[in-house]
Amino acid sequence: MSADHIADSKCRLDKWLWAARFFKTRSLASDAVDSGKVHVDGDRAKPAKEVRLGAVIRIRRKELEMEVVVRGLSVQRRGAPEAALLYEETETSLARRAEAALTREAEHGKRERGAGRPTKRQLRDIKRFTGGAY
């Protein structure tokens, strides 16, 4: 890790969430923490809470819920490959997300092509066959 990554120090929770690319802006990260969508080591936290290496952070956004372990600290936002080095997702979190993706996929109705509303051509054929009224 470079000099921008803090080796054994502390970092604010909202800054870390922003630097790790969980939220697009720091204010969005701060709002999520304030509204209780982010928990550190099982407890509700404040945006200025100090994040330490090894802390378990649970992040909830829409239907997505992730549980990550802090592996690095940074106060600068970098590219996605570098941001991914700041955390490691737990096995249970990965399994839950995979299961949720499968159920989301299964919830969507699947139909055969053309099984929906009739096309213009089909409507004309129906009108011609039924005598004009559809």
C-alpha positions in Angstrom: 0.0 0.0 0.0 1.2 3.5 -0.7 1.8 6.4 1.7 -1.8 7.5 1.3 -3.0 4.4 3.1 -2.7 4.7 6.8 -0.9 1.6 8.1 -1.9 1.3 11.8 -3.8 4.5 12.5 -7.5 5.4 12.5 -9.9 6.9 10.0 -13.5 8.4 10.1 -16.2 6.0 9.2 -17.8 8.3 6.6 -14.5 8.9 4.9 -13.6 5.2 4.9 -17.0 4.3 3.3 -16.5 7.0 0.7 -12.8 6.0 0.0 -13.8 2.3 -0.2 -16.4 3.3 -2.8 -19.5 2.1 -1.0 -21.0 5.6 -1.5 -20.6 8.1 -4.3 -20.1 11.1 -2.0 -19.0 11.6 1.6 -22.3 13.3 2.5 -24.3 10.2 1.2 -22.1 8.0 3.4 -22.7 10.3 6.4 -26.4 10.3 5.8 -26.5 6.5 5.6 -24.6 6.2 8.9 -26.9 8.7 10.6 -30.0 6.8 9.4 -28.8 3.5 10.8 -27.9 1.8 7.6 -24.3 1.2 8.7 -23.3 -0.8 11.8 -19.7 -1.2 13.1 -19.0 -4.4 15.1 -22.8 -4.9 15.5 -23.4 -1.4 17.0 -25.0 1.7 15.4 -22.3 4.3 14.7 -21.9 8.0 14.0 -20.1 9.3 10.9 -17.1 10.4 13.0 -16.5 7.0 14.5 -13.0 5.8 14.2 -12.6 2.8 12.0 -9.8 0.3 12.9 -8.3 -2.6 11.1 -10.3 -5.8 11.6 -13.6 -4.0 12.3 -16.7 -5.7 10.9 -19.0 -3.2 9.1 -22.5 -4.1 7.9 -23.8 -1.8 5.1 -27.4 -1.8 3.9 -28.4 -0.1 0.7 -31.8 -0.8 -0.9 -32.1 -4.6 -1.0 -28.4 -5.1 -0.9 -26.8 -5.9 2.5 -23.0 -6.4 2.8 -20.8 -7.4 5.7 -17.2 -6.5 5.3 -14.0 -6.7 7.4 -11.7 -3.7 7.3 -8.3 -4.7 5.8 -6.9 -1.2 5.1 -7.5 2.4 5.9 -7.5 5.3 3.5 -8.8 8.9 3.6 -8.3 9.3 -0.2 -10.7 8.0 -2.8 -8.8 5.9 -5.4 -9.8 3.6 -8.3 -12.0 0.6 -7.7 -9.2 -2.0 -7.7 -7.3 -0.1 -5.0 -10.6 0.5 -3.0 -11.3 -3.2 -3.1 -8.1 -3.8 -1.1 -9.5 -1.8 1.8 -12.0 -4.5 2.8 -12.9 -8.2 2.5 -16.4 -9.4 2.3 -17.3 -12.2 4.7 -18.3 -15.6 3.4 -21.8 -15.4 4.9 -22.4 -12.1 3.2 -21.2 -13.4 -0.2 -23.6 -16.4 0.3 -26.6 -14.2 1.2 -26.0 -11.9 -1.8 -25.7 -14.8 -4.2 -29.0 -16.3 -2.8 -30.7 -12.9 -3.0 -29.6 -12.6 -6.7 -31.1 -16.0 -7.5 -34.4 -15.1 -5.8 -34.5 -11.7 -7.5 -34.0 -13.5 -10.9 -36.7 -16.0 -10.1 -39.2 -13.3 -9.1 -39.2 -11.8 -12.6 -41.8 -13.3 -14.8 -40.5 -15.0 -17.9 -42.6 -15.4 -21.0 -42.2 -16.7 -24.5 -41.4 -14.2 -27.1 -44.6 -12.9 -28.6 -46.8 -14.1 -25.7 -47.5 -10.6 -24.5 -49.7 -8.0 -26.1 -50.5 -8.5 -29.8 -48.4 -6.6 -32.3 -50.0 -4.2 -34.9 -49.9 -6.9 -37.5 -51.6 -9.4 -35.1 -54.2 -6.8 -34.2 -55.0 -6.3 -37.9 -55.3 -10.1 -38.4 -57.6 -10.3 -35.4 -59.8 -7.5 -36.7 -60.0 -9.1 -40.1 -60.9 -12.4 -38.6 -63.5 -11.2 -36.1 -65.1 -8.7 -38.5 -63.6 -5.5 -37.3 -64.3 -5.4 -33.5 -61.5 -6.3 -31.1 
